[in-house]
Amino acid sequence: MFQNAGRFIFLLLIFSWIVYNGNAQDKRTQFPAFLSRTYFTLNIGSINYPFTQKQLEPGFNAGVIHIPHVGVSLAVLCHRFSKNISGQLIYMRPVNWVQYKNVNGDNSFHSVFLNILGLTAKSNWHTGGNLSLYGEAGPALLTRLSTQKGDSIILKGATYLTVLAGGGLEYIINDKWKLRAGLLYSPGNNKAKQPHTLFISGGITYTMHPLPEEVVQRNLKSRYIFPHNLIQVGYTTNTSGYGVNRFFAEGAVPVFWSGDVRIRHGISVQYQRNIFHGRKIFSLDWGSSFSIWKSENKNDQFITWSIFPLFRFTLLHTRPFDFYFNYAAAGPTYISKVIIDDKNTGKHFTFQDFMGIGIYTGKKRNINAEIKIQHYSNGNIFTANPGLQIPLTFSAGYTF
């Protein structure tokens, strides 16, 4: 295991040397080329799937079926290939889950966790002025987790490929912002006992464009230091418990995720490469991490290997140090073990998320220290997804 970690560190050093020596001119104050003509869309609306008693396994009957209708969809890293043709990655789910209540008189709530992940092609037709019509269609993956009553499964889990299609109307505010209204539809699946899904929504789209040259030069002449490369070594421990995780997942500020599988301790090596920064506050990194973990209950050992995007906000610049907050989400990850503490965590593919605070110090900001919490889960793209809860990780790093 530690031999693998050594190889990973060696590869990171070689990669860092190549990147560092291959970039004599600092171009980090302009958006990377792959982000040009990339857009993001957030839709909020009414989602409906007519769940009935038919979805339950034989022998079970619910007193009430509650179907909340508020839903969201997020289209991320969408790319406009031409004026009218785009590709979109769409994640769609309800805000609150469908619930079967009082099953066989148990006076309890039983939630149905489901989501749709789609990859659609989108085409626009301009109708004149600031209005345009659009249509979209493509393959999608629907995932529904098993719903249980004690040790019994009352509604089976399902994962299958389906189709996501729809259309709507867009209003162009300017070259960056659009308003939109539309619908998405996915057919039902009789074999999986899954009803159709219909999502009617309104939303907003933001498109990224290359920054004007005057902004690029202003950022380039900034007196603040944004390190090119960062290598960190971290140690994770549950000595102080999981209170920070619970606060940000379940407390007054629910901006992170929890997990049913808890980690006792771990060690990690992480590399980050800055690819964009503004004049003072915002910066964007790509990173990769290798970690060895041990679980809390069974002391199961396993490894994870991740790549991830990281958003950093440097909130305070002072003479002795710079203070920042960072957030990384949905980093594709290989996990070596899927049964941890007797819980099925899904498949060997999952996602890494983390958030933390840290400082850069030293005259050239070469020294780094950071504290963060982490989480692994597969985003419900598999029928098992208890999630892994990683307590506080303390890291020390060096920049160059």
C-alpha positions as CSV (number, residue, x, y, z in Angstrom):
1,M,0.0,0.0,0.0
2,F,2.7,2.5,1.0
3,Q,4.7,1.4,-2.1
4,N,1.7,2.7,-4.2
5,A,1.8,6.0,-2.3
6,G,5.5,6.4,-3.1
7,R,4.9,5.8,-6.8
8,F,2.1,8.4,-6.7
9,I,4.3,11.0,-5.1
10,F,7.0,10.3,-7.7
11,L,4.6,10.7,-10.6
12,L,3.3,13.9,-9.1
13,L,6.8,15.4,-8.8
14,I,7.5,14.5,-12.5
15,F,4.2,15.9,-13.6
16,S,4.7,19.1,-11.6
17,W,8.2,19.6,-13.1
18,I,6.9,19.2,-16.6
19,V,4.0,21.6,-16.0
20,Y,6.2,24.1,-14.2
21,N,8.9,24.2,-16.8
22,G,6.5,24.1,-19.8
23,N,4.8,27.4,-18.8
24,A,7.3,30.2,-19.0
25,Q,4.6,32.7,-19.6
26,D,1.9,33.1,-16.9
27,K,-1.5,32.8,-18.6
28,R,-3.5,32.1,-15.5
29,T,-5.3,35.5,-15.6
30,Q,-7.4,34.4,-18.6
31,F,-10.0,31.7,-18.5
32,P,-8.6,28.3,-19.7
33,A,-9.5,27.5,-23.3
34,F,-11.7,24.6,-22.3
35,L,-14.0,27.0,-20.3
36,S,-14.6,29.3,-23.2
37,R,-18.2,29.0,-24.4
38,T,-18.9,26.8,-21.4
39,Y,-22.2,27.5,-19.6
40,F,-24.1,26.5,-16.5
41,T,-27.8,26.3,-16.0
42,L,-29.9,26.1,-12.8
43,N,-33.6,25.3,-13.1
44,I,-36.3,25.2,-10.4
45,G,-39.8,24.0,-10.9
46,S,-42.4,21.3,-10.5
47,I,-41.3,17.6,-10.8
48,N,-43.9,14.8,-11.0
49,Y,-43.8,11.1,-11.0
50,P,-47.1,9.3,-10.2
51,F,-46.0,6.8,-7.6
52,T,-48.8,4.5,-6.4
53,Q,-49.3,1.4,-4.3
54,K,-48.2,-0.6,-7.5
55,Q,-44.5,0.3,-6.9
56,L,-44.5,-1.5,-3.5
57,E,-43.6,-5.1,-3.1
58,P,-46.4,-7.6,-2.6
59,G,-47.7,-7.7,1.0
60,F,-47.1,-4.0,1.7
61,N,-49.6,-1.2,1.6
62,A,-49.1,2.5,2.5
63,G,-51.7,4.7,4.3
64,V,-50.5,7.8,2.5
65,I,-48.2,8.5,-0.5
66,H,-46.7,11.9,-0.4
67,I,-45.2,13.3,-3.6
68,P,-43.4,16.7,-3.1
69,H,-43.3,18.5,-6.4
70,V,-40.5,21.0,-6.0
71,G,-37.5,19.9,-8.0
72,V,-34.2,21.2,-9.3
73,S,-32.0,20.4,-12.3
74,L,-28.4,21.6,-12.7
75,A,-26.7,21.5,-16.1
76,V,-22.9,21.7,-15.6
77,L,-19.9,22.0,-17.9
78,C,-22.2,22.4,-20.9
79,H,-20.4,23.4,-24.0
80,R,-21.6,25.4,-27.0
81,F,-20.0,23.8,-30.1
82,S,-21.6,26.3,-32.5
83,K,-24.1,29.1,-32.5
84,N,-27.1,26.7,-32.2
85,I,-25.7,23.3,-31.0
86,S,-24.6,22.5,-27.5
87,G,-23.9,19.5,-25.3
88,Q,-25.2,19.3,-21.7
89,L,-24.6,17.2,-18.6
90,I,-27.8,17.3,-16.5
91,Y,-28.5,16.3,-12.9
92,M,-32.1,16.3,-11.9
93,R,-33.8,15.4,-8.5
94,P,-36.6,16.5,-6.2
95,V,-35.8,18.8,-3.3
96,N,-37.7,16.5,-0.9
97,W,-38.2,12.8,-1.6
98,V,-41.3,10.8,-2.3
99,Q,-42.5,9.2,0.9
100,Y,-44.7,6.1,1.6
101,K,-46.2,6.8,5.0
102,N,-47.7,4.3,7.5
103,V,-46.7,1.2,5.7
104,N,-48.7,-1.7,7.1
105,G,-49.6,0.4,10.0
106,D,-46.1,1.3,11.3
107,N,-46.7,5.1,11.5
108,S,-43.3,5.7,9.9
109,F,-42.0,7.5,6.8
110,H,-40.2,5.6,4.1
111,S,-38.4,7.8,1.5
112,V,-37.8,7.0,-2.1
113,F,-34.3,8.3,-3.1
114,L,-34.0,8.8,-6.9
115,N,-32.3,11.0,-9.4
116,I,-31.6,11.3,-13.1
117,L,-28.3,12.0,-14.8
118,G,-28.5,12.8,-18.4
119,L,-26.3,13.8,-21.4
120,T,-28.3,15.7,-23.9
121,A,-27.7,17.5,-27.2
122,K,-29.4,20.9,-27.4
123,S,-30.4,22.8,-30.5
124,N,-31.6,26.4,-30.6
125,W,-33.9,28.2,-33.2
126,H,-33.9,32.0,-33.0
127,T,-37.4,33.5,-33.4
128,G,-36.3,37.0,-33.7
129,G,-35.3,39.6,-31.1
130,N,-34.1,38.2,-27.9
131,L,-36.2,35.0,-28.0
132,S,-35.2,31.5,-29.1
133,L,-36.8,28.1,-29.0
134,Y,-34.8,25.0,-28.0
135,G,-35.1,21.3,-28.0
136,E,-32.9,18.7,-26.3
137,A,-32.6,14.9,-26.1
138,G,-30.2,12.2,-25.1
139,P,-29.4,9.2,-22.9
140,A,-29.9,9.3,-19.2
141,L,-29.3,7.1,-16.2
142,L,-32.1,6.8,-13.6
143,T,-31.1,5.5,-10.2
144,R,-33.5,4.6,-7.4
145,L,-32.3,3.3,-4.0
146,S,-34.1,0.5,-2.2
147,T,-36.7,1.6,0.3
148,Q,-36.8,-0.5,3.5
149,K,-39.1,-1.2,6.4
150,G,-36.8,-2.7,9.0
151,D,-35.0,-5.6,7.3
152,S,-37.6,-5.9,4.6
153,I,-37.4,-4.2,1.2
154,I,-40.8,-2.5,0.4
155,L,-39.7,-1.0,-2.9
156,K,-36.8,-2.4,-4.9
157,G,-33.9,-0.3,-6.1
158,A,-33.3,0.2,-9.8
159,T,-30.7,1.5,-12.1
160,Y,-31.3,1.6,-15.9
161,L,-30.6,3.6,-19.0
162,T,-33.5,5.7,-20.3
163,V,-34.1,8.8,-22.4
164,L,-34.3,12.4,-21.4
165,A,-36.0,14.8,-23.8
166,G,-37.6,18.2,-23.7
167,G,-37.7,21.8,-24.9
168,G,-38.6,25.3,-24.1
169,L,-38.1,29.0,-24.6
170,E,-35.0,31.2,-23.8
171,Y,-34.8,35.0,-23.4
172,I,-31.4,36.5,-24.0
173,I,-30.5,39.2,-21.5
174,N,-27.0,39.7,-22.8
175,D,-24.1,37.6,-24.1
176,K,-23.6,36.0,-20.6
177,W,-27.1,35.6,-19.1
178,K,-30.3,34.0,-20.3
179,L,-33.6,33.3,-18.7
180,R,-35.4,30.1,-19.7
181,A,-38.6,28.1,-19.2
182,G,-39.2,24.6,-20.4
183,L,-39.8,20.9,-19.6
184,L,-38.0,17.6,-19.4
185,Y,-39.6,14.2,-19.8
186,S,-38.3,10.7,-19.1
187,P,-40.6,7.7,-19.8
188,G,-41.5,5.1,-17.2
189,N,-40.1,1.6,-16.9
190,N,-42.5,-1.3,-16.2
191,K,-39.8,-3.8,-15.4
192,A,-38.4,-1.5,-12.7
193,K,-41.9,-0.3,-11.6
194,Q,-40.7,3.3,-12.2
195,P,-43.3,5.8,-13.3
196,H,-42.6,8.5,-15.9
197,T,-40.9,11.8,-14.8
198,L,-42.1,15.2,-15.9
199,F,-40.2,18.4,-14.9
200,I,-41.6,21.8,-15.7
201,S,-39.3,24.6,-14.7
202,G,-37.8,28.1,-15.1
203,G,-34.2,28.9,-14.7
204,I,-31.2,31.0,-15.6
205,T,-28.1,30.3,-17.7
206,Y,-24.6,31.8,-17.4
207,T,-22.1,31.5,-20.2
208,M,-18.4,32.0,-19.8
209,H,-16.5,34.1,-22.4
210,P,-12.8,35.1,-22.6
211,L,-12.0,38.0,-20.3
212,P,-11.3,41.4,-21.9
213,E,-7.6,42.2,-22.3
214,E,-7.8,45.1,-19.9
215,V,-9.1,42.7,-17.2
216,V,-6.4,40.1,-18.0
217,Q,-3.7,42.7,-17.7
218,R,-5.1,44.1,-14.4
219,N,-5.2,40.6,-12.9
220,L,-1.6,40.0,-14.2
221,K,-0.3,43.1,-12.5
222,S,-1.9,42.2,-9.2
223,R,0.5,42.5,-6.2
224,Y,-1.0,39.4,-4.6
225,I,0.6,36.0,-4.9
226,F,-1.3,33.0,-6.3
227,P,1.0,29.9,-6.1
228,H,1.3,27.9,-9.3
229,N,1.7,24.4,-7.7
230,L,0.9,23.0,-4.3
231,I,1.9,19.6,-2.8
232,Q,0.3,18.7,0.5
233,V,0.6,15.8,3.0
234,G,-2.4,15.3,5.3
235,Y,-3.4,13.3,8.4
236,T,-7.0,12.6,9.2
237,T,-8.2,11.7,12.7
238,N,-11.5,11.3,14.5
239,T,-10.0,12.2,17.8
240,S,-12.2,15.4,18.0
241,G,-15.2,13.6,16.7
242,Y,-17.5,14.4,13.8
243,G,-19.1,17.6,15.1
244,V,-17.8,19.8,12.3
245,N,-19.2,17.4,9.7
246,R,-22.6,17.3,11.4
247,F,-22.7,21.1,11.6
248,F,-22.1,21.7,7.9
249,A,-24.3,18.7,6.8
250,E,-27.2,18.9,9.3
251,G,-26.9,22.1,11.3
252,A,-27.6,25.7,10.7
253,V,-25.4,25.8,7.6
254,P,-26.2,22.7,5.5
255,V,-23.7,23.2,2.7
256,F,-22.0,19.8,2.8
257,W,-22.7,16.1,3.1
258,S,-22.6,13.5,5.9
259,G,-22.3,9.7,5.5
260,D,-23.2,6.5,7.3
261,V,-19.7,5.0,7.0
262,R,-17.3,6.9,9.3
263,I,-13.5,7.0,8.9
264,R,-11.2,6.6,12.0
265,H,-8.0,8.0,10.4
266,G,-6.1,8.3,7.2
267,I,-3.1,9.7,5.4
268,S,-3.1,11.5,2.0
269,V,-0.9,13.1,-0.5
270,Q,-2.4,15.9,-2.7
271,Y,-1.2,17.9,-5.7
272,Q,-2.9,21.1,-7.0
273,R,-2.2,23.2,-10.1
274,N,-3.6,26.7,-10.3
275,I,-5.2,27.3,-13.8
276,F,-6.9,30.7,-13.2
277,H,-6.9,33.5,-10.7
278,G,-8.5,36.9,-10.5
279,R,-6.9,40.1,-9.1
280,K,-7.4,39.4,-5.4
281,I,-9.9,36.8,-4.3
282,F,-11.0,34.0,-6.6
283,S,-8.8,31.2,-8.1
284,L,-9.5,27.8,-9.7
285,D,-7.3,24.7,-9.4
286,W,-7.2,21.2,-10.8
287,G,-5.9,18.6,-8.4
288,S,-5.3,14.9,-7.7
289,S,-5.1,13.1,-4.4
290,F,-4.1,9.6,-3.1
291,S,-5.3,8.5,0.3
292,I,-5.2,5.5,2.6
293,W,-8.1,5.1,5.0
294,K,-9.2,3.0,8.0
295,S,-12.9,2.8,9.0
296,E,-14.2,3.4,12.5
297,N,-16.1,0.2,13.3
298,K,-14.3,-2.7,11.5
299,N,-10.9,-1.0,10.9
300,D,-11.3,-1.8,7.2
301,Q,-8.4,-0.4,5.2
302,F,-8.8,0.9,1.6
303,I,-7.4,3.5,-0.8
304,T,-8.9,6.3,-2.9
305,W,-7.5,8.1,-5.9
306,S,-9.2,11.2,-7.1
307,I,-9.0,14.1,-9.5
308,F,-11.0,17.2,-8.8
309,P,-11.7,20.9,-9.5
310,L,-11.1,23.3,-6.6
311,F,-12.6,26.7,-6.0
312,R,-10.5,28.9,-3.7
313,F,-11.5,32.3,-2.2
314,T,-8.7,34.2,-0.6
315,L,-10.6,36.3,1.9
316,L,-7.7,38.0,3.7
317,H,-4.3,39.2,2.5
318,T,-1.9,40.3,5.3
319,R,1.8,40.8,5.5
320,P,2.4,37.6,7.5
321,F,-0.1,35.3,5.7
322,D,-3.0,35.0,3.3
323,F,-6.2,33.3,4.6
324,Y,-8.5,31.3,2.2
325,F,-11.6,29.1,2.1
326,N,-11.8,26.3,-0.5
327,Y,-14.4,23.9,-1.8
328,A,-14.1,20.9,-4.1
329,A,-17.1,18.9,-5.4
330,A,-17.8,15.9,-7.5
331,G,-14.2,14.8,-8.0
332,P,-14.2,11.5,-9.9
333,T,-12.6,8.8,-7.6
334,Y,-11.5,5.2,-7.6
335,I,-12.2,3.5,-4.3
336,S,-10.5,0.1,-3.7
337,K,-13.1,-1.5,-1.5
338,V,-16.9,-1.3,-1.7
339,I,-18.0,-3.2,1.5
340,I,-16.8,-1.0,4.4
341,D,-18.0,-1.6,8.0
342,D,-20.4,-4.2,6.5
343,K,-22.1,-1.6,4.4
344,N,-22.3,-1.7,0.6
345,T,-21.0,1.7,-0.6
346,G,-21.8,1.0,-4.3
347,K,-19.1,0.4,-6.9
348,H,-15.4,1.2,-7.3
349,F,-16.3,4.5,-8.8
350,T,-17.4,7.4,-6.5
351,F,-17.0,11.1,-6.0
352,Q,-14.8,13.1,-3.6
353,D,-16.0,16.4,-2.0
354,F,-14.1,18.5,0.5
355,M,-14.2,22.0,2.0
356,G,-11.7,23.7,4.3
357,I,-9.8,26.8,5.4
358,G,-6.1,27.4,5.2
359,I,-3.2,29.9,5.0
360,Y,-0.2,30.6,2.8
361,T,2.7,32.2,4.6
362,G,6.3,33.1,3.9
363,K,7.7,35.9,1.8
364,K,6.8,34.0,-1.4
365,R,3.9,32.2,0.2
366,N,5.7,28.9,-0.1
367,I,4.4,27.4,3.2
368,N,0.9,26.1,3.4
369,A,-1.3,24.8,6.3
370,E,-4.9,23.7,5.9
371,I,-7.8,22.0,7.8
372,K,-10.7,20.4,6.0
373,I,-13.6,17.9,6.1
374,Q,-14.3,15.4,3.3
375,H,-17.0,13.1,1.9
376,Y,-17.2,10.3,-0.6
377,S,-20.4,9.2,-2.3
378,N,-21.5,8.1,-5.7
379,G,-24.3,10.7,-6.0
380,N,-27.0,8.0,-6.2
381,I,-25.8,6.8,-9.6
382,F,-25.7,3.3,-8.0
383,T,-28.5,1.6,-5.9
384,A,-26.2,1.6,-2.8
385,N,-24.9,4.9,-1.5
386,P,-24.5,5.3,2.3
387,G,-21.6,7.8,1.8
388,L,-18.3,8.1,3.7
389,Q,-17.9,10.7,6.4
390,I,-14.3,11.9,6.7
391,P,-13.5,13.9,9.9
392,L,-10.9,16.7,10.2
393,T,-7.8,16.4,8.0
394,F,-4.8,18.5,8.9
395,S,-2.4,19.2,6.0
396,A,1.0,20.8,5.5
397,G,2.1,21.9,2.1
398,Y,4.8,23.5,0.0
399,T,4.2,25.7,-3.1
400,F,6.4,26.4,-6.1
